[in-house]
Amino acid sequence: MHVFLETDRLLLLRFTEADVDNLVELDSDPEVMRFLTNGRPTPREVIERETLPRILSGYERLRGLGRMAAIERSTDAFLGWIGFDPAEDGRPDDEVELGFRLRRSAWGRGYATEGSRALIRRAFGESGVRRVFAQTMAVNLASRRVMEKSGCGSCGPFT
């Protein structure tokens, strides 16, 4: 297990091919997927053929950054992911989009904020990132709060 970054309560690791089951389980919870797919789970085939390969290729595109598996240090439990995606809207390579998706059992415990802050510090300090942005639906108040606490409060929601 190669640890990319540690916080007080989290280990942030690069995903590997062995993480398919964790991603399938995460994306199978209708509440986790509520604002993304109206609660529909992501099919396993999509995770195997599209989602995980996109995550893995992101590490090269983002100079070592990307989506990281969030592991609870005290239990070694997979909590979800926190990380960056390349901007897909023609933005420069030194701008990345912050995102996070956690199991319901991890909601409201500060993990997304803790991991996001640590990754943002790393991105600005070591990876040549010039700008981090985030976006979510206006009705997704919990994600908006995480964005604000992580320093992305000026990113603004979309409707």
C-alpha atoms as an extended CHARMM CRD file, in Angstrom:
* protein
*
       159  EXT
         1         1  MET       CA              0.0000000000        0.0000000000        0.0000000000  PROA      1               0.0000000000
         2         2  HSD       CA              1.5930000000        3.2430000000       -1.1850000000  PROA      2               0.0000000000
         3         3  VAL       CA              0.3390000000        6.2230000000        0.8220000000  PROA      3               0.0000000000
         4         4  PHE       CA              0.0970000000        9.3980000000       -1.2590000000  PROA      4               0.0000000000
         5         5  LEU       CA             -0.8570000000       11.6410000000        1.6550000000  PROA      5               0.0000000000
         6         6  GLU       CA             -1.7530000000       11.2640000000        5.3260000000  PROA      6               0.0000000000
         7         7  THR       CA             -3.9730000000       13.4020000000        7.5200000000  PROA      7               0.0000000000
         8         8  ASP       CA             -4.8730000000       12.9560000000       11.1720000000  PROA      8               0.0000000000
         9         9  ARG       CA             -7.6290000000       10.4720000000       10.3340000000  PROA      9               0.0000000000
        10        10  LEU       CA             -7.1280000000        9.5340000000        6.6810000000  PROA      10              0.0000000000
        11        11  LEU       CA             -4.7550000000        7.7630000000        4.3570000000  PROA      11              0.0000000000
        12        12  LEU       CA             -5.1080000000        8.9430000000        0.7760000000  PROA      12              0.0000000000
        13        13  LEU       CA             -3.9410000000        6.3300000000       -1.7120000000  PROA      13              0.0000000000
        14        14  ARG       CA             -3.8340000000        6.0370000000       -5.4500000000  PROA      14              0.0000000000
        15        15  PHE       CA             -6.4460000000        3.6650000000       -6.7910000000  PROA      15              0.0000000000
        16        16  THR       CA             -5.3900000000        0.3780000000       -8.3690000000  PROA      16              0.0000000000
        17        17  GLU       CA             -7.1630000000       -2.2340000000      -10.4890000000  PROA      17              0.0000000000
        18        18  ALA       CA             -7.9820000000       -4.0200000000       -7.2120000000  PROA      18              0.0000000000
        19        19  ASP       CA            -10.3620000000       -1.2130000000       -6.1700000000  PROA      19              0.0000000000
        20        20  VAL       CA            -13.2290000000       -2.1460000000       -8.5050000000  PROA      20              0.0000000000
        21        21  ASP       CA            -15.3590000000       -3.6550000000       -5.7190000000  PROA      21              0.0000000000
        22        22  ASN       CA            -14.9360000000       -0.5690000000       -3.5140000000  PROA      22              0.0000000000
        23        23  LEU       CA            -16.0440000000        1.7280000000       -6.3320000000  PROA      23              0.0000000000
        24        24  VAL       CA            -18.9840000000       -0.5120000000       -7.2470000000  PROA      24              0.0000000000
        25        25  GLU       CA            -20.1600000000       -0.5630000000       -3.6360000000  PROA      25              0.0000000000
        26        26  LEU       CA            -19.7900000000        3.2130000000       -3.2910000000  PROA      26              0.0000000000
        27        27  ASP       CA            -21.6690000000        3.9560000000       -6.5170000000  PROA      27              0.0000000000
        28        28  SER       CA            -24.4230000000        1.4400000000       -5.6600000000  PROA      28              0.0000000000
        29        29  ASP       CA            -25.8360000000        3.5070000000       -2.7980000000  PROA      29              0.0000000000
        30        30  PRO       CA            -28.8270000000        5.5230000000       -4.0790000000  PROA      30              0.0000000000
        31        31  GLU       CA            -28.2070000000        8.2880000000       -1.5200000000  PROA      31              0.0000000000
        32        32  VAL       CA            -24.5540000000        8.6440000000       -2.5100000000  PROA      32              0.0000000000
        33        33  MET       CA            -25.6100000000        8.9220000000       -6.1640000000  PROA      33              0.0000000000
        34        34  ARG       CA            -28.6630000000       11.1110000000       -5.5490000000  PROA      34              0.0000000000
        35        35  PHE       CA            -27.2570000000       14.3440000000       -7.0060000000  PROA      35              0.0000000000
        36        36  LEU       CA            -25.1760000000       12.6110000000       -9.6690000000  PROA      36              0.0000000000
        37        37  THR       CA            -27.5020000000       10.0970000000      -11.3350000000  PROA      37              0.0000000000
        38        38  ASN       CA            -30.8230000000       10.6130000000       -9.5440000000  PROA      38              0.0000000000
        39        39  GLY       CA            -29.8780000000        7.6550000000       -7.3460000000  PROA      39              0.0000000000
        40        40  ARG       CA            -29.1880000000        5.1430000000      -10.1050000000  PROA      40              0.0000000000
        41        41  PRO       CA            -26.1510000000        2.9330000000       -9.3870000000  PROA      41              0.0000000000
        42        42  THR       CA            -23.2090000000        2.8990000000      -11.7550000000  PROA      42              0.0000000000
        43        43  PRO       CA            -23.0870000000       -0.5440000000      -13.4040000000  PROA      43              0.0000000000
        44        44  ARG       CA            -20.0160000000       -2.6440000000      -12.6130000000  PROA      44              0.0000000000
        45        45  GLU       CA            -19.1210000000       -2.8170000000      -16.3100000000  PROA      45              0.0000000000
        46        46  VAL       CA            -19.0000000000        0.9920000000      -16.4940000000  PROA      46              0.0000000000
        47        47  ILE       CA            -16.7110000000        1.1550000000      -13.4680000000  PROA      47              0.0000000000
        48        48  GLU       CA            -14.4380000000       -1.5480000000      -14.9130000000  PROA      48              0.0000000000
        49        49  ARG       CA            -14.2910000000       -0.1680000000      -18.4710000000  PROA      49              0.0000000000
        50        50  GLU       CA            -14.6510000000        3.6020000000      -17.9810000000  PROA      50              0.0000000000
        51        51  THR       CA            -14.5040000000        4.9220000000      -14.4130000000  PROA      51              0.0000000000
        52        52  LEU       CA            -11.4390000000        3.1280000000      -13.0660000000  PROA      52              0.0000000000
        53        53  PRO       CA             -9.3710000000        3.5010000000      -16.2660000000  PROA      53              0.0000000000
        54        54  ARG       CA            -10.1800000000        7.2440000000      -16.2810000000  PROA      54              0.0000000000
        55        55  ILE       CA             -9.0900000000        7.5190000000      -12.6250000000  PROA      55              0.0000000000
        56        56  LEU       CA             -5.8410000000        5.6410000000      -13.3120000000  PROA      56              0.0000000000
        57        57  SER       CA             -4.9840000000        7.6910000000      -16.4070000000  PROA      57              0.0000000000
        58        58  GLY       CA             -5.6590000000       10.8840000000      -14.4380000000  PROA      58              0.0000000000
        59        59  TYR       CA             -2.5160000000       10.3960000000      -12.3530000000  PROA      59              0.0000000000
        60        60  GLU       CA             -0.3410000000       10.8990000000      -15.4100000000  PROA      60              0.0000000000
        61        61  ARG       CA             -2.4020000000       13.7770000000      -16.7870000000  PROA      61              0.0000000000
        62        62  LEU       CA             -2.3330000000       15.5650000000      -13.4240000000  PROA      62              0.0000000000
        63        63  ARG       CA              1.3590000000       15.0820000000      -12.6540000000  PROA      63              0.0000000000
        64        64  GLY       CA              0.7270000000       12.6120000000       -9.8330000000  PROA      64              0.0000000000
        65        65  LEU       CA             -2.4760000000       14.1490000000       -8.5450000000  PROA      65              0.0000000000
        66        66  GLY       CA             -5.9040000000       12.6560000000       -9.2090000000  PROA      66              0.0000000000
        67        67  ARG       CA             -8.6560000000       10.8870000000       -7.3390000000  PROA      67              0.0000000000
        68        68  MET       CA             -7.4210000000        9.2270000000       -4.1720000000  PROA      68              0.0000000000
        69        69  ALA       CA             -8.9980000000        6.4030000000       -2.2170000000  PROA      69              0.0000000000
        70        70  ALA       CA             -9.8420000000        7.7100000000        1.2550000000  PROA      70              0.0000000000
        71        71  ILE       CA             -9.0270000000        5.1320000000        3.9280000000  PROA      71              0.0000000000
        72        72  GLU       CA             -9.8730000000        5.6090000000        7.5950000000  PROA      72              0.0000000000
        73        73  ARG       CA             -6.5650000000        5.2810000000        9.4490000000  PROA      73              0.0000000000
        74        74  SER       CA             -8.0190000000        3.7470000000       12.6060000000  PROA      74              0.0000000000
        75        75  THR       CA             -9.8870000000        0.9340000000       10.8110000000  PROA      75              0.0000000000
        76        76  ASP       CA             -8.3370000000        0.6890000000        7.3050000000  PROA      76              0.0000000000
        77        77  ALA       CA            -11.9020000000        1.0040000000        5.9710000000  PROA      77              0.0000000000
        78        78  PHE       CA            -12.4950000000        2.3690000000        2.4780000000  PROA      78              0.0000000000
        79        79  LEU       CA            -14.5640000000        5.5390000000        2.9060000000  PROA      79              0.0000000000
        80        80  GLY       CA            -14.7250000000        6.7100000000       -0.7000000000  PROA      80              0.0000000000
        81        81  TRP       CA            -12.5980000000        9.0950000000       -2.7140000000  PROA      81              0.0000000000
        82        82  ILE       CA            -11.3440000000       12.6560000000       -2.6010000000  PROA      82              0.0000000000
        83        83  GLY       CA             -9.3000000000       14.2020000000       -5.3230000000  PROA      83              0.0000000000
        84        84  PHE       CA             -8.8610000000       16.1070000000       -8.5170000000  PROA      84              0.0000000000
        85        85  ASP       CA             -9.9980000000       15.6590000000      -12.0660000000  PROA      85              0.0000000000
        86        86  PRO       CA             -8.5640000000       17.4830000000      -15.0480000000  PROA      86              0.0000000000
        87        87  ALA       CA            -10.6910000000       20.3620000000      -16.2330000000  PROA      87              0.0000000000
        88        88  GLU       CA            -12.7760000000       19.1950000000      -19.1770000000  PROA      88              0.0000000000
        89        89  ASP       CA            -13.9010000000       22.5800000000      -20.4380000000  PROA      89              0.0000000000
        90        90  GLY       CA            -10.7990000000       23.8970000000      -22.1300000000  PROA      90              0.0000000000
        91        91  ARG       CA             -9.2150000000       25.2780000000      -18.9740000000  PROA      91              0.0000000000
        92        92  PRO       CA             -5.4120000000       25.2710000000      -18.7480000000  PROA      92              0.0000000000
        93        93  ASP       CA             -3.5900000000       22.1780000000      -17.4620000000  PROA      93              0.0000000000
        94        94  ASP       CA             -2.6990000000       23.9510000000      -14.2190000000  PROA      94              0.0000000000
        95        95  GLU       CA             -6.3790000000       24.1350000000      -13.1750000000  PROA      95              0.0000000000
        96        96  VAL       CA             -8.0070000000       21.1190000000      -11.5330000000  PROA      96              0.0000000000
        97        97  GLU       CA            -11.4750000000       20.3140000000      -10.2720000000  PROA      97              0.0000000000
        98        98  LEU       CA            -11.8510000000       19.1610000000       -6.6830000000  PROA      98              0.0000000000
        99        99  GLY       CA            -14.3400000000       16.3730000000       -6.0510000000  PROA      99              0.0000000000
       100       100  PHE       CA            -15.2820000000       13.8820000000       -3.3790000000  PROA      100             0.0000000000
       101       101  ARG       CA            -17.6420000000       10.9620000000       -2.9140000000  PROA      101             0.0000000000
       102       102  LEU       CA            -17.9250000000        9.1960000000        0.4290000000  PROA      102             0.0000000000
       103       103  ARG       CA            -19.9750000000        6.3690000000        1.8690000000  PROA      103             0.0000000000
       104       104  ARG       CA            -22.9730000000        7.4870000000        3.8940000000  PROA      104             0.0000000000
       105       105  SER       CA            -21.3350000000        6.1480000000        7.0590000000  PROA      105             0.0000000000
       106       106  ALA       CA            -18.6020000000        8.7880000000        6.5920000000  PROA      106             0.0000000000
       107       107  TRP       CA            -20.9490000000       11.7340000000        5.9780000000  PROA      107             0.0000000000
       108       108  GLY       CA            -20.9760000000       14.5890000000        8.4700000000  PROA      108             0.0000000000
       109       109  ARG       CA            -17.7200000000       13.5810000000       10.1200000000  PROA      109             0.0000000000
       110       110  GLY       CA            -15.4010000000       16.0780000000        8.4190000000  PROA      110             0.0000000000
       111       111  TYR       CA            -13.5160000000       13.5580000000        6.2860000000  PROA      111             0.0000000000
       112       112  ALA       CA            -14.2370000000       15.2840000000        2.9560000000  PROA      112             0.0000000000
       113       113  THR       CA            -13.0760000000       18.6340000000        4.3160000000  PROA      113             0.0000000000
       114       114  GLU       CA             -9.9810000000       17.1500000000        5.9600000000  PROA      114             0.0000000000
       115       115  GLY       CA             -8.9110000000       15.2870000000        2.8480000000  PROA      115             0.0000000000
       116       116  SER       CA             -9.7630000000       18.1490000000        0.4920000000  PROA      116             0.0000000000
       117       117  ARG       CA             -7.7240000000       20.6700000000        2.4710000000  PROA      117             0.0000000000
       118       118  ALA       CA             -4.7080000000       18.3630000000        2.5350000000  PROA      118             0.0000000000
       119       119  LEU       CA             -4.9050000000       17.6970000000       -1.1980000000  PROA      119             0.0000000000
       120       120  ILE       CA             -5.3180000000       21.3820000000       -2.0270000000  PROA      120             0.0000000000
       121       121  ARG       CA             -2.2270000000       22.2420000000        0.0480000000  PROA      121             0.0000000000
       122       122  ARG       CA             -0.2720000000       19.5260000000       -1.7660000000  PROA      122             0.0000000000
       123       123  ALA       CA             -1.5010000000       20.6540000000       -5.1840000000  PROA      123             0.0000000000
       124       124  PHE       CA             -0.4140000000       24.2560000000       -4.6540000000  PROA      124             0.0000000000
       125       125  GLY       CA              2.7660000000       23.3790000000       -2.7910000000  PROA      125             0.0000000000
       126       126  GLU       CA              4.2690000000       20.6330000000       -4.9240000000  PROA      126             0.0000000000
       127       127  SER       CA              2.3590000000       20.0480000000       -8.1250000000  PROA      127             0.0000000000
       128       128  GLY       CA              2.3350000000       23.3300000000       -9.9970000000  PROA      128             0.0000000000
       129       129  VAL       CA             -1.4120000000       23.7720000000       -9.7610000000  PROA      129             0.0000000000
       130       130  ARG       CA             -2.4320000000       27.3950000000      -10.1690000000  PROA      130             0.0000000000
       131       131  ARG       CA             -6.1560000000       27.1000000000       -9.5170000000  PROA      131             0.0000000000
       132       132  VAL       CA             -8.5070000000       24.6170000000       -7.8560000000  PROA      132             0.0000000000
       133       133  PHE       CA            -12.2090000000       24.8870000000       -8.5420000000  PROA      133             0.0000000000
       134       134  ALA       CA            -15.2390000000       22.8960000000       -7.4880000000  PROA      134             0.0000000000
       135       135  GLN       CA            -18.8700000000       22.7980000000       -8.4430000000  PROA      135             0.0000000000
       136       136  THR       CA            -22.0490000000       21.1290000000       -7.2880000000  PROA      136             0.0000000000
       137       137  MET       CA            -25.7760000000       21.5120000000       -7.6020000000  PROA      137             0.0000000000
       138       138  ALA       CA            -27.2440000000       24.4170000000       -5.6300000000  PROA      138             0.0000000000
       139       139  VAL       CA            -29.4660000000       22.0220000000       -3.6690000000  PROA      139             0.0000000000
       140       140  ASN       CA            -26.5110000000       19.8920000000       -2.5250000000  PROA      140             0.0000000000
       141       141  LEU       CA            -25.9360000000       21.8540000000        0.6720000000  PROA      141             0.0000000000
       142       142  ALA       CA            -23.5970000000       19.3260000000        2.2880000000  PROA      142             0.0000000000
       143       143  SER       CA            -21.1710000000       19.4080000000       -0.6420000000  PROA      143             0.0000000000
       144       144  ARG       CA            -21.3840000000       23.1820000000       -0.7900000000  PROA      144             0.0000000000
       145       145  ARG       CA            -20.3620000000       23.3460000000        2.8890000000  PROA      145             0.0000000000
       146       146  VAL       CA            -17.3760000000       21.0670000000        2.2350000000  PROA      146             0.0000000000
       147       147  MET       CA            -16.3550000000       23.2640000000       -0.7000000000  PROA      147             0.0000000000
       148       148  GLU       CA            -16.5520000000       26.3870000000        1.4560000000  PROA      148             0.0000000000
       149       149  LYS       CA            -14.6340000000       24.8480000000        4.3730000000  PROA      149             0.0000000000
       150       150  SER       CA            -11.9920000000       23.6030000000        1.9390000000  PROA      150             0.0000000000
       151       151  GLY       CA            -11.4260000000       27.0620000000        0.5220000000  PROA      151             0.0000000000
       152       152  CYS       CA            -13.5120000000       26.7050000000       -2.6270000000  PROA      152             0.0000000000
       153       153  GLY       CA            -16.3820000000       28.8690000000       -1.3690000000  PROA      153             0.0000000000
       154       154  SER       CA            -15.9470000000       31.2890000000       -4.2370000000  PROA      154             0.0000000000
       155       155  CYS       CA            -16.3810000000       28.5000000000       -6.7830000000  PROA      155             0.0000000000
       156       156  GLY       CA            -20.1360000000       28.7970000000       -6.5520000000  PROA      156             0.0000000000
       157       157  PRO       CA            -22.8190000000       26.2450000000       -7.2250000000  PROA      157             0.0000000000
       158       158  PHE       CA            -24.5330000000       25.7120000000      -10.5240000000  PROA      158             0.0000000000
       159       159  THR       CA            -28.2540000000       25.1690000000      -10.9230000000  PROA      159             0.0000000000
